[in-house]
Amino acid sequence: MDRRGFLKASLASAVGLLAHGRGAHSQESAPGDQAVEAADGPSFAFCVVADPHCSEGPKAGLEHLGNGVDKFFACVAQMEKLRAKERPDFMLVVGDVHLWELRKHLDRVSIPMHVIAGNHESGGAKKEMRELFPGDFKKGGREADYYSFVHRGVRFIAVCDAGSGGDHIGQLCSEDFGPRGQCEWLERELAAPERNKVLFAHIPPEPQGRDRNMYLSRNDSRYFNALMAKAGPDVAFFGHLHLETTERRIGRTRSITLRSCCWNSQRAPLGFMVVRATPEGIATREVITGVYE
């Protein structure tokens, strides 16, 4: 079924769930130490970092924390100090990485990274990302700006939703990334046999599918929300908003939009998220790495 046919068939059922009083599908709340259904494989942990903006200098009110690179490595330092059961096997970095600056310091990064492009990574920056992380973007002889991998029985799905020119409205199809067919690929990935799946991308869908800045475009938001309600992963992580971390439900999926580790509006503290996948469930908690003076 193509993308338009899928949207037509599944959007009505997703809207129906919302209309029948399951408010958790649309309400946003601060995420606590919560869990969803159990993971199949052995327990492990990973971390999620949003919007490092590594090339940016000190920000007003955050001068004491240094520049973007300093604040990213404050996250790494905290990851290195985590207790054994939370020590991450890797980190997911959900866009606006500024690899042109971070690449100068990659030899200091002690934890493996899986990255996805943000709206700051257009054109040549996406090419740079593919070249620096060929194990993800160029595996199996196929080069793409989106990818997946399986770790200890959990499938991780990296979606590219940020195009060129710093556009703050996201899209799932663009001349700036490829190959074409990401939506069909995503549907196949969500139908893969692994019981547990984690999705990560940069720009979140608009909760009600409205036309708003800082979210996926209107139609892409509606398609994405319908797909998540029908066949969503356990957890989906996003960045881009530079606000306090929030969480909502899309069907069975916990959709979490993370605070940035570099700067946030409304003087929200900086930080990242620790995620544990265990036989009892997938649990999350935040680690705060800096506050405004």
Secondary structure, DSSP 8 states (H G I E B T S, - for coil): --HHHHHHHHHHHHHHHHHTT-GGGT--B---S-EES--SS--EEEEEE----TT----TT-GGG-SHHHHHHHHHHHHHTS-GGG--S-EEEES---HHHHGGGGGG--S-EEEE--TT--THHHHHHHHH-HHHHTGGG---S-EEEEETTEEEEE-----STT-SSB-SS-TTS--S-HHHHHHHHHTSS-SEEEEE-SS---TT----TTSB-HHHHHHHHHHHHHH--SEEEE--S-SS-EEEEETTEEEEE---SS--GGG--EEEEEEEEETTEEEEEEEEEE---
